[in-house]
Structures are given as C-alpha cells and as structure tokens.
Amino acid sequence: MTSASPLLAEHASAFANDVKRGLEASPKYLDSKYFYDGLGSVLFEAICLLPEYPITRAETLLLELYASEMVEPLGKIDALVELGCGSGMKLSIVAKALEGRGPLDVHLIDVSEKAIEMSERAMADFAHVTVHGHAVTYDEGLARLARKKSSDAGGGSGSRSAGGKKLVLFLGSNIGNFEPEQAHAFLKTIRASLHPGDGLLLGADLVRGEADLLEAYDDPIGVTAAFDKNVLSRINHELGGDFDLRSFDHEARWNARTRGSRCTW
C-alpha cells in the first residue's frame, strides 16, 4: 500500500477540519474555496456562460473596450497577478493590452489546479509572457509575493526591472463572496503585497434586483445546483463522507439586509 504524500495528507486534514468547523456552526457553511476542484472549476466556467449570469460577459466587454486605458496610468508593468484566475479569458485581454511593453511575469493564484491549467493555455500564445502558477489560497499566494519584495527590489535573475510595476487583478465580483469585515481585511492583505505605485484592478457587480439574482443563482437547467452540490461529492470522495446527493435540493435565498443571495441545500 502506498501512503499519501505529506502535502496531500496536510490538505486532507485541513479540508476535514474546515468541513467539521463549518458543519458544526450555526448556520452551517462550507468554505467556498473547496467548491473548486477539477469538476467544480469546469462547472463554474459553464455558469459564466449562462444567459442568467451576465456579469462575466459585461466585465469581459468592459475589458475589451477599456483595458488599455485601465493599465495606462501605471506606466511600465512587468508583473501581472490574477487572484482566482478561472479560465484566463479576462486575464488574456489585459495581457494583450500590455503587448509591446517588454517581458511580463504572470502569476496565477487559484486553489484549483484545473483553473491554473486553463489559464496557462490561455496565455500560451503570448510571446512576452512567462507564467507562474500557484495552486494555493489567495492569502498564501499574496504572502509569497510579499516575501519577494526585498529580492525583487535587489535585482538579479527574475527580478522586476527598473521602474516596473505590479498589477493585481481581482475580477468577477469575487469581493462579494466576503462579508464586509472580511473584505476589508482581504483588501489590506492585497495592499501588503504591493509596492508603492503598484495597482489593483477590482471588478464588482452593481446591486441587482431580487428576481435577477435568484435566477442567476438558481438557473433553470441546474448548472449552479450541480456546482454547489459537487462539494458534497468531493467530501464523499476525499474524506469518506456518506452524503446522499439525491436527498439535497439546491435553493437560492434572497438576503434583504445585504441585498444579495445565498445558496443552500
């Protein structure tokens, strides 16, 4: 019998502890980072194509129209970091806007190795880009970048060029997945990873009506339901759980206080 690697064992232990903590809480919850295994990442990209989920199309169009203007105030950019890279489609638009400005280091920070793989494919045709994948949480990925501050400033192989800037992308209205206090703390974490003069491009949706949000998070063909319930399948597969997925119904609920929606089973 082959034992699990220390890294896999550590991951399983953290996953189990987080599931235990979330299911013992009131109300119960599961950390959203565990929704993005290989299947979960593919299902989420399918959600982004649904007519009921317009934010991806709207943000992509904004980038296609204005990416060059967005990056212009920073001047020379030699490092591009995307938090939650997904398919890499929007990242590739920004990378294209930076063509002709010299070499570009692209850092992909996502818990999903599948998402990193998709983004690496999206970057493959850019001759000016060198891709670095980090299959870690946002906090750990940003901590890695923060630890590079001194070495980057000191020059040498792989360091930032003189006058080069770093641009962090946090798109898709993912900031809305945080409670207000968590969002404030996370933005401070991003700030700690940046040099003076670096930039953050943050994409956030407008407040939408109840009917629109409920339809977006409970689409008629059930892709969002499959995405959410997949985390239960992951618990069964990786942690030896015994959830019967047929016993769970997906439900999106409107939160009048925050004017947002939450999904439950």
KAPE-V108423 format. One record per residue. NEAR is the number of other C-alpha atoms within 8 Angstrom. Layout:
[[NEAR] [NEAR]]
This chain:
[[2] [3] [4] [6] [6] [6] [6] [8] [9] [8] [8] [10] [8] [8] [9] [9] [8] [10] [10] [8] [8] [11] [10] [7] [8] [5] [4] [8] [7] [9] [9] [6] [7] [9] [12] [11] [11] [10] [8] [12] [14] [9] [12] [10] [10] [9] [10] [11] [9] [9] [5] [8] [11] [9] [9] [10] [9] [8] [10] [9] [8] [9] [11] [8] [6] [8] [12] [9] [7] [7] [10] [7] [6] [10] [8] [8] [13] [13] [13] [13] [12] [13] [12] [11] [13] [12] [10] [13] [9] [8] [10] [10] [11] [11] [9] [8] [9] [10] [8] [5] [7] [7] [8] [11] [11] [12] [12] [16] [17] [16] [12] [12] [10] [10] [14] [17] [8] [11] [15] [11] [7] [11] [11] [7] [5] [7] [5] [9] [11] [8] [10] [8] [9] [11] [11] [10] [10] [11] [7] [8] [11] [11] [9] [8] [9] [10] [7] [8] [10] [7] [8] [11] [8] [7] [10] [6] [4] [6] [10] [11] [7] [4] [5] [11] [15] [13] [12] [11] [11] [14] [11] [10] [11] [10] [8] [7] [6] [9] [7] [6] [7] [8] [10] [8] [8] [8] [8] [8] [10] [9] [7] [7] [11] [10] [8] [4] [6] [10] [10] [8] [9] [8] [10] [10] [7] [4] [6] [8] [7] [10] [6] [9] [12] [12] [10] [9] [11] [12] [12] [5] [4] [8] [10] [12] [11] [9] [12] [10] [11] [11] [11] [9] [10] [10] [10] [11] [8] [8] [9] [7] [8] [5] [7] [6] [8] [5] [5] [8] [6] [11] [9] [11] [9] [11] [9] [6] [5] [5] [11] [12] [12] [8] [10] [7] [6]]
